[in-house]
Amino acid sequence: MGRVILHADLDSFYASVEQRDDPRLRGRPVIVGAGVVLAASYEAKAYGVRSAMGGRQAARLCPDALVVPPRFSAYVEASKRVFEIFDDTTPLAEGISIDEAFLDVGGLRRLVGEPEDIAVTLRRRVREEVGLPISVGIARTKYLAKVASAVSKPDGLLAVPPDDEAAFLHPLPIERLWGVGAITAAKLHADGVRTIGELAGREEVELAAAVGKAASRHLWALANLMDPRPVEVGRRRRSIGSQCAMGRPGKPKSREELDGLLAGLVDRVARRLRAGERIGQTFTLRLRFDDFGRATRSATLRHSTATTATWLETGRRLLADSWPLIEERGCTLLGITISGLVDGRSRQLELPLFPDVVHENGLDAALDRVRDRFGSRSVTRAALVGRHIGLEMPTLPDPGPTPRLR
């Protein structure tokens, strides 16, 4: 019968968890996060509120919205419970973020039933056991399943039969293509391409003139229903990060304040590296400015590490290099990512020949033990007392570079 893939995607995940846990929020517009919108309920989305939008803009669009602070421990716990249901449904489950996954159920017909029945059962279990709505798309390929789940939202189920793939996909706007953002969409619009069907009818060489050779190959293949990527299991993430929104634009941030926030983010990410027995090599600093522009700065170390002091020194150097830009444009978000992750047990590290290295490793281990036993806030830096470090970036397995689809 061939491959059948489900794309299961929790609806407005953070906001749905808040509505589940607080009956007063149910049926009302809810925004998670104040300085920047981390999530919005569908009641808030109806007013035009979207994730990553500035808090002031969201308040103008939906003045009656209820704004709640994020509770990341609750979101992680809910995600774990949902992924247990995914794993119980099929051994071929590939998580792609904290709230969505691909599941290959093509081999379960004789044992369990038709894919639609499997999806119905999965949705019912998530609702009954975790208390959250989830949308599911069913198709022959990953891409079509993902589009189907998006079209079915909120709290829906949509199957795309193989014979109806083109009829389903081609009338949709090009923004539905995986990899088409605002800039690429504008280029394609200027070239007279507005639907996926119009793109599918173009030659690759025509598209390359508008969006480049690599992007044109990828988009043309998806538009023409070519996506051979299988559901992959057992891959570990290749990057991990965390970020913190810092309130409304126009409010100056001191260098000491940003340094303290950076230190808190590094503490969190380095601890998670060590907990997973991972080491990394590249540090990326991400900034968002008062005008909503963005910038990134990165540095790659000679040797992989999970040592807090090494990453903090690297981050401070990048922050210092970026300070003239921050002074000029302001800063509303600070984020870090450590990438190039490998298994720390399989990599030969430098011998700790110097006492300060031994000291730092021992200090990291001691602090990790204290936080594991008494909670992550039991020990903190003086600069962070009374502060909350915001959004953690739960990337789960990194899909790596976009594969060739032809």
C-alpha positions in Angstrom: 0.0 0.0 0.0 3.1 2.3 0.2 4.2 4.9 2.7 1.7 6.8 4.8 2.8 9.6 7.1 1.0 11.5 9.8 2.0 15.0 10.7 0.7 15.7 14.3 0.9 19.3 15.4 -0.4 20.6 18.8 -2.6 23.7 18.3 -1.3 27.0 19.8 0.7 24.8 22.1 1.7 27.2 24.9 -1.6 29.0 24.9 -3.5 25.7 24.9 -1.6 24.6 28.0 -2.5 27.8 29.8 -6.2 27.4 28.9 -6.1 23.8 30.0 -4.7 24.7 33.4 -6.7 27.8 34.1 -10.5 27.5 33.3 -10.8 31.3 33.4 -8.8 31.5 30.2 -10.9 29.1 28.2 -12.7 30.6 25.3 -10.9 34.0 25.7 -8.1 35.6 23.8 -4.8 34.6 25.5 -1.3 35.8 24.8 1.7 34.1 26.3 4.6 36.5 26.9 4.5 40.3 27.3 7.6 41.8 25.6 7.2 39.5 22.6 4.3 37.1 21.8 5.5 33.5 22.4 2.1 32.1 21.6 -1.5 33.2 21.0 -4.7 31.3 21.4 -7.0 31.0 18.4 -9.3 33.6 20.0 -6.4 36.1 19.9 -5.3 35.0 16.4 -8.7 36.0 15.2 -7.6 39.6 15.9 -4.4 39.2 13.9 -2.1 38.4 16.8 0.8 36.1 15.8 3.8 34.5 17.5 7.0 36.7 17.5 4.9 39.9 17.3 5.8 42.7 19.6 3.7 42.9 22.8 2.6 46.5 22.1 1.4 45.7 18.6 -0.5 42.6 20.0 -2.1 44.8 22.6 -3.3 47.3 20.0 -4.8 44.5 17.8 -6.4 42.7 20.8 -6.8 45.1 23.8 -9.0 42.5 25.6 -6.4 39.8 25.5 -5.3 38.2 28.7 -1.5 38.2 28.9 0.1 35.4 30.9 3.8 34.7 31.6 5.3 31.6 30.1 5.6 28.4 32.2 8.2 26.4 30.4 8.2 23.5 32.8 4.5 22.9 32.1 5.1 23.0 28.4 8.0 20.5 28.6 5.9 18.1 30.7 3.0 18.3 28.4 5.3 17.7 25.4 6.8 14.6 27.0 3.3 13.1 27.6 2.2 13.8 24.0 5.4 12.2 22.7 4.8 9.1 24.8 1.5 8.8 22.9 3.4 9.2 19.6 5.9 6.5 20.5 3.0 4.2 21.6 1.3 4.7 18.3 4.3 3.7 16.1 8.0 3.1 16.6 8.6 5.3 13.6 8.0 8.7 15.1 10.3 11.7 14.4 10.0 14.8 16.6 10.7 18.0 14.8 9.9 20.5 17.5 8.5 20.5 21.1 4.9 20.3 19.7 5.0 18.4 16.4 6.2 15.1 14.9 6.0 12.9 11.8 4.7 9.4 12.3 5.0 6.6 9.6 2.0 4.4 10.0 2.0 2.7 6.6 3.0 -0.7 8.1 0.3 -0.7 10.7 -2.8 -1.4 8.6 -3.0 -5.1 9.3 -2.1 -4.7 13.0 -4.1 -1.6 13.9 -6.2 -0.4 11.0 -6.5 2.4 8.4 -4.4 5.5 8.8 -7.5 7.6 9.4 -8.5 5.4 12.3 -5.0 5.6 13.8 -5.2 9.4 13.5 -8.6 9.5 15.2 -7.3 7.4 18.1 -4.2 9.5 18.4 -6.2 12.7 18.6 -8.6 11.3 21.1 -5.8 10.1 23.4 -4.0 13.4 23.3 -7.3 15.1 24.2 -8.3 12.7 27.0 -4.8 11.9 28.4 -3.1 15.3 28.1 -6.1 17.7 27.7 -4.8 19.4 24.5 -6.1 19.8 21.0 -4.0 18.5 18.1 -4.3 18.6 14.4 -3.2 15.8 12.1 -2.5 15.6 8.4 -2.3 12.3 6.5 -0.4 12.0 3.2 2.1 10.0 1.2 4.9 12.4 2.0 6.2 14.5 4.9 5.6 17.8 3.1 2.0 17.0 2.1 1.2 15.7 5.6 2.5 18.9 7.1 0.5 21.1 4.8 -2.6 19.0 5.5 -2.3 19.4 9.2 -1.9 23.2 8.8 -5.0 23.4 6.6 -7.0 21.3 9.0 -6.3 23.6 12.0 -7.6 24.2 14.6 -8.2 20.8 16.1 -8.8 19.0 12.8 -7.9 16.0 10.7 -7.3 15.9 7.0 -6.2 13.1 4.7 -4.8 13.7 1.2 -5.4 10.6 -1.0 -2.5 9.9 -3.5 -4.9 10.5 -6.4 -5.9 14.0 -5.1 -2.4 15.3 -4.2 -2.2 17.8 -7.1 -5.8 19.0 -6.7 -5.2 19.6 -3.0 -1.8 21.3 -3.3 -1.7 23.3 -6.4 -4.4 25.9 -5.7 -2.7 26.8 -2.4 -0.6 30.0 -2.2 3.2 29.7 -2.5 3.6 30.7 1.1 2.5 27.2 2.0 5.7 25.8 0.4 8.3 24.6 2.9 11.0 27.2 2.8 9.1 30.2 1.4 9.3 33.1 3.7 8.3 36.8 3.1 11.4 37.6 1.0 11.2 34.5 -1.3 7.4 35.0 -1.6 7.9 38.6 -2.7 10.4 37.5 -5.3 8.1 34.9 -6.7 5.1 37.3 -6.7 7.2 39.8 -8.7 7.9 37.0 -11.2 4.1 36.3 -11.5 4.0 33.2 -9.3 1.3 33.2 -6.6 0.1 29.6 -6.3 1.9 26.4 -5.9 0.4 25.2 -9.2 1.9 28.1 -11.0 5.3 27.4 -9.6 5.0 23.7 -10.5 4.4 24.7 -14.1 7.6 26.7 -14.4 10.9 25.4 -15.5 13.6 25.2 -12.8 15.9 27.5 -14.8 13.2 30.2 -14.8 12.8 29.9 -11.0 16.5 30.0 -10.5 16.7 33.5 -11.9 14.3 34.7 -9.2 15.3 32.7 -6.1 18.6 31.0 -6.9 19.6 27.6 -8.1 19.4 25.7 -4.8 16.1 27.2 -3.7 14.5 26.7 -7.1 15.4 23.0 -7.1 13.9 22.5 -3.7 10.7 24.4 -4.3 10.1 23.0 -7.8 10.4 19.4 -6.4 7.9 20.1 -3.6 5.5 21.8 -5.9 5.7 18.7 -8.2 5.0 16.3 -5.3 8.6 15.0 -5.1 9.5 14.4 -1.4 11.2 11.0 -0.8 12.4 11.8 2.7 11.5 9.1 5.2 10.5 9.4 8.8 13.8 9.2 10.8 14.1 8.1 14.4 16.9 8.2 16.9 18.6 11.4 15.7 19.9 13.7 18.4 19.8 17.4 18.1 22.7 19.3 16.6 22.1 22.6 18.4 20.5 23.9 21.5 19.7 27.4 22.6 17.8 29.8 24.8 16.6 33.4 24.5 15.2 36.2 26.5 12.8 39.0 25.5 13.5 42.3 27.3 10.4 44.3 27.2 9.2 47.2 25.0 11.3 49.0 22.4 12.9 52.3 23.4 13.9 51.3 26.9 17.7 51.4 27.0 19.5 48.4 28.3 22.8 48.8 30.1 25.8 46.7 29.2 25.8 45.2 32.7 22.1 44.2 32.3 22.8 42.4 29.0 25.9 40.8 30.4 23.9 39.4 33.3 21.2 38.0 30.9 23.9 36.5 28.7 25.4 34.7 31.7 22.0 33.3 32.7 21.4 32.0 29.2 24.9 30.4 29.1 24.3 28.8 32.5 21.1 27.2 31.3 22.4 25.9 27.9 25.7 24.6 29.2 24.0 22.7 32.0 21.7 21.1 29.4 24.7 20.1 27.3 26.3 18.4 30.3 23.0 16.7 31.3 22.8 15.2 27.8 26.5 14.3 27.7 27.0 16.6 24.7 29.7 19.0 23.7 29.6 21.8 21.1 31.9 23.9 19.1 30.1 27.0 17.7 28.5 29.8 19.7 25.9 32.1 18.0 24.7 35.3 19.6 21.3 36.5 18.3 20.0 40.0 18.7 16.7 41.7 17.9 16.6 45.5 17.9 14.0 48.2 18.7 13.1 48.5 15.0 12.6 44.7 14.9 15.7 44.2 12.8 17.9 41.2 13.7 21.6 40.4 13.7 23.7 37.3 14.5 27.3 36.9 15.5 29.1 33.6 15.8 32.4 32.1 16.8 33.7 28.5 16.4 36.1 27.1 19.0 39.2 25.0 18.2 37.9 22.2 20.5 34.4 21.2 21.5 33.4 21.8 25.1 30.5 22.0 27.5 32.3 24.2 30.1 30.3 27.2 31.2 33.3 29.5 31.6 34.5 28.9 28.0 31.1 29.6 26.5 30.5 32.7 28.7 33.9 34.1 27.6 33.0 33.5 24.0 29.6 35.1 24.4 30.9 38.1 26.1 33.4 38.7 23.3 30.6 38.6 20.7 28.5 40.9 22.8 31.3 43.4 23.2 31.8 43.3 19.4 28.1 44.0 18.9 27.8 46.8 21.5 28.1 49.7 19.1 25.2 48.3 17.1 23.1 47.8 20.3 23.8 51.4 21.5 22.6 52.7 18.1 19.5 50.5 17.6 18.5 49.3 21.1 17.9 45.7 22.0 14.6 43.9 22.7 15.8 40.3 22.6 19.0 38.4 23.4 19.5 34.8 22.4 22.2 32.2 22.2 22.7 28.9 20.4 25.4 26.3 20.8 25.8 24.1 17.7 28.0 21.4 16.2 27.0 19.1 19.0 28.5 15.7 19.3 28.5 13.0 22.0 30.9 14.1 24.7 31.7 10.4 25.6 33.1 9.7 22.1 35.3 12.8 21.7 38.9 13.0 23.0 39.1 16.2 25.0 42.1 18.2 25.9 43.9 17.0 29.0 43.1 19.3 32.0 46.8 20.4 32.4 46.0 23.6 34.1 44.4 24.1 37.6 41.8 26.7 36.4 40.4 24.1 34.0 40.1 21.5 36.7 38.5 24.2 38.9 35.9 25.2 36.3 34.9 21.6 35.5 34.5 20.8 39.2 32.5 24.0 39.8 30.2 23.1 36.9 29.6 19.6 38.2 29.0 20.9 41.7 26.4 23.5 40.6 24.7 20.9 38.4 24.3 18.6 41.3 22.8 21.4 43.5 20.4 22.5 40.8 19.3 18.9 40.1 18.5 18.4 43.7 17.0 21.7 44.7 15.8 23.2 41.5 17.2 25.3 38.7 16.7 28.5 40.6 18.4 27.3 43.8 21.7 28.9 42.7 21.8 31.9 40.5 24.1 34.8 39.6 23.8 38.0 41.6 23.1 39.9 38.5 20.0 37.8 37.9 18.4 38.0 41.3 14.7 39.0 40.8 14.9 38.4 37.1 13.4 35.7 34.9 15.3 34.3 32.0 12.8 33.7 29.2 12.2 31.4 26.3 14.1 28.2 26.0 14.5 26.9 22.5 13.4 23.3 22.4 14.7 22.3 19.0 14.6 18.5 19.4 16.2 16.6 16.5 17.8 19.0 14.1 16.7 18.1 10.5 20.1 19.4 9.2 20.4 20.9 5.8 17.5 20.7 3.4 17.9 17.4 1.4 17.9 17.2 -2.3 14.4 16.0 -3.4 15.2 14.9 -6.9 
